Amino acid sequence: MLIFAAIVAIFVYGSIASMLGTILPELSERFGLTPTQNGTIALFQALGLIIASIGVGPLLDTEGYKVGLILGLVLIAIALFWLPRSKGFRSILLLLFLLGLGGGIVVAGANALANGAAGEHRATVLNLVNLFFGLGGLTTPFISANLFKKDWVKLCYTIASITVVTIFIQTIPAMPAPSGPGFVLAEVGPVLGRPLLFMLSALLFLSASSEVAVWNWLPRHLIAQGVPESRALNILSLGFALGLLLGRLVVAPILINVAAVNVSLVASVAMAVTTFLMLRTRKPLVAGVLVFAAGLSMAPIFPDIMAIVGEGFPRMTGTAMGIVLTCGWVGLAVSSRIIGGMAGNDPLRLKKALLYIPTASVLMVVLNVAIRATLK
């Protein structure tokens, strides 16, 4: 029941993670939003994620997982129920910030709950739990396009209703007490003083920034290489998204017998190779295969990092997880600005700018080797 509670919470986060991209065209048309305003809205959602991750650790370590999960889900439900009633740009900014705030709390809480409930099989369980992030991410655009015919108001109310049901589910099981004595201010120094925390934070920064770079820029890159737009979007959804889903499903049983840091190391090597090759081809079929392989490679890295945090920080786990997640959200927020700045207005320069991804992957290999040596 604890694992199920974490799964449905992560599913809700996956649903809202793809919400903005799904409804932004309709929001822009209804309120006359400019591209600059669209970027500001996305930035406010990212700021909500970052701020939540900074503050949620002490909450989880002091009050427990149930309080954190319910709080985050309540914020999500409020934002989604109120969004169709928004009056314009400023209210949308506030509500998307609230949505990000709730999402950041839910991600930290669900991963901390799964980590606490899984025991020695935390890496396997975390991969299976985060598989439902991908399912949630696919669900929102699918039901919007096929069931509601892009009616964003119905979509908001539907995901909000699912969130309310998820809140009820969180109230049912008795969740584990916080690890150790809870949040202790005197122990923050020792946690922050461990190099392992900073290596894991840097690893998640590079991983998250690389993944969002694929989501945001790959279709534009493929179109610049002569791939038709519809084909480019299918390569992203059926290639990359499917690779992420299947990768977590396949790697979960492997992690029963193989340490998470070893899987993360191999995945980072594969990520460096596949992302470099996917930027070199102009053939849609080859690109689709390589993008799928890149998704498979990236799939286990986030849950493996969360598993290593749980293993390396048995006390103050929520605080450590919140710090690492904050660096991941920062990577998510700055990635597009870095790549966009490198590419400028020239689509042909985007190919060089996207070399950020394999370069980051090589740095991830180095970090994994260092983490592996630290854990021995």
Secondary structure, DSSP 4 states (H G I P E B T S, - for coil): -HHHHHHHHHHHHHHHHTHHHHHHHHHHHHHT--HHHHHHHHHHHHHHHHHHHHHHHHHHHHH-HHHHHHHHHHHHHHHHHHGGG--SHHHHHHHHHHHHHHHHHHHHHHHHHHHHHHGGGHHHHHHHHHHHHHHHHHHHHHHHHHTSTT-HHHHHHHHHHHHHHHHHHHHSS-PPPPSTTS--GGGHHHHHT-HHHHHHHHHHHHHHHHHHHHHHHHHHHHHHTT--HHHHHHIIIIIIIHHHHHHHHHHHHHTTTS-HHHHHHHHHHHHHHHHHHHTT---HHHHHHHHHHHHHHHTTHHHHHHHHHHHH-SSSHHHHHHHHHHHHHHHHHHHHHHHHHHHTT-GGGHHHHTTHHHHHHHHHHHHHHHHHHHH-
